[in-house]
Amino acid sequence: MTDDQQRAFIFDMDGTIVDNMSFHTRAWVTFFANHGQDVDVERFFRDTAGRQGHEIIRTYLGDHLSDVETDALIREKESVYRALYQAHQAPVKGFEALLAHAKSRRIALVVGTAAPSENIAFTLDGLDLRRHFDAIVGAADVKRGKPHPDVFLMAAKRVGALPENCIVFEDAPLGVEAARRAGMRAVVLTTTLPASAFAEFDNVICIAPDFGAMSSKLFADVAPCN
């Protein structure tokens, strides 16, 4: 199949495949408190969801930090997150059914996430989901996090799909903006923010509370899912 025919679904992971963003936020709040920083929870999520860990840490703790220092700090924060979330791991409702439907239509399935490799393994292997995907792109694979389009463009490239033939599944405005910059349509899950948070985006074709609420129209070439 040539790249002008291949279609792809690209899934953000945190907050999309799994409803875990509140646990990430709690982990960041704990982490920054341990380093003498108080953060406003609502503003923090809106400003950082989809950005890579080293970008977030340098924003709050300073650009002077070296890669070695930020790597160590990221490991510290992610260990807090995994301890908080482990007992709650579960895919968002309807996720595996949607994947099965997509596979039956020969739609390529890709993860495009800002998460580090350890968290990708924690989620995808912990829930036995890795086997469903044709490719996985994480923070280690691209230089810039969202809202830059790098992760989604790399995801499309790895499965031979043109951006206009890709649909991105996201839960955060920075992720939807990354999809827009990549020239991709987006489906929004309201796992962490209400629909009103995405009103400004002209690339959003569907907003739903979970995967089970998405119509089969999602699988049409252009049609929105409502």
C-alpha positions, -999 to 999 in steps of 0.1 A, spaced: 0 0 0 15 34 -10 16 63 14 -12 81 -5 -35 53 5 -23 42 39 -44 55 68 -32 58 103 -46 63 138 -21 80 161 -27 78 198 -13 100 225 -8 77 255 -12 96 288 -48 108 292 -58 91 260 -50 54 260 -51 56 298 -70 81 320 -40 90 342 -33 127 338 -44 135 374 -18 111 386 9 128 365 -2 161 378 -1 149 414 34 135 408 46 168 393 32 188 423 49 165 447 82 166 427 82 204 425 73 208 462 103 187 470 124 211 450 109 243 466 84 251 438 47 256 442 26 252 410 -10 261 402 -25 227 392 -49 239 365 -25 262 348 3 236 350 -17 210 331 -28 234 304 8 247 299 26 214 300 5 184 290 23 169 259 56 186 266 87 165 273 99 161 308 132 180 303 113 209 288 90 211 319 118 208 344 139 236 327 108 258 326 103 256 363 138 249 377 160 267 352 176 265 317 210 261 334 203 224 341 224 200 320 209 170 302 224 147 329 208 167 356 174 168 339 175 131 332 180 124 369 152 147 378 129 131 353 136 97 367 128 111 402 94 125 391 84 94 370 91 71 399 66 91 420 41 89 391 44 51 387 40 45 424 8 66 424 -7 51 393 3 14 393 -28 2 412 -51 21 389 -39 11 354 -67 5 329 -73 15 293 -100 40 285 -134 24 279 -138 11 243 -101 14 234 -94 -22 224 -127 -25 205 -118 5 185 -83 -10 178 -99 -42 165 -122 -22 142 -93 -2 129 -73 -34 122 -102 -49 103 -100 -18 80 -62 -21 77 -57 12 94 -22 15 108 -20 20 146 7 41 162 15 56 196 28 91 196 36 103 231 59 126 250 64 99 276 99 85 283 107 49 274 102 37 310 66 50 312 58 36 277 69 2 289 50 7 322 17 14 304 18 -6 272 35 -37 286 17 -34 320 -16 -36 301 -4 -59 273 -12 -33 246 21 -30 228 12 -60 205 -16 -39 189 7 -12 175 26 -10 142 50 16 157 56 36 189 72 70 190 82 85 223 102 113 239 135 95 231 127 95 193 122 133 188 139 164 199 109 186 206 77 179 225 42 191 217 29 216 205 57 209 179 45 184 154 76 162 155 62 132 173 31 129 150 51 134 118 75 107 129 46 84 137 31 89 103 65 84 86 71 51 104 39 36 89 41 52 55 11 75 59 7 110 47 -4 136 74 -37 142 57 -45 105 60 -39 104 98 -62 110 127 -47 119 161 -64 109 193 -56 134 221 -68 148 254 -48 180 257 -48 213 238 -10 212 232 -14 178 215 -43 190 193 -22 219 183 7 196 175 -17 176 153 -28 208 136 7 218 128 14 183 114 -16 188 90 -36 161 108 -72 159 120 -78 152 157 -103 134 179 -105 147 215 -112 126 246 -126 147 275 -108 126 301 -91 156 315 -106 188 301 -141 197 289 -150 201 253 -150 239 256 -112 238 260 -109 227 224 -133 252 208 -105 271 190 -92 241 170 -105 237 134 -88 203 130 -110 186 156 -135 162 140 -149 146 171 -151 151 209 -161 122 230 -158 110 267 -143 77 257 -136 54 227 -169 36 232 -188 68 224 -173 72 190 -194 64 160 -184 41 131 -183 73 110 -149 78 124 -137 52 100 -149 71 69 -123 90 49 -134 124 59 -166 123 79 -167 135 115 -179 110 141 -211 127 153 
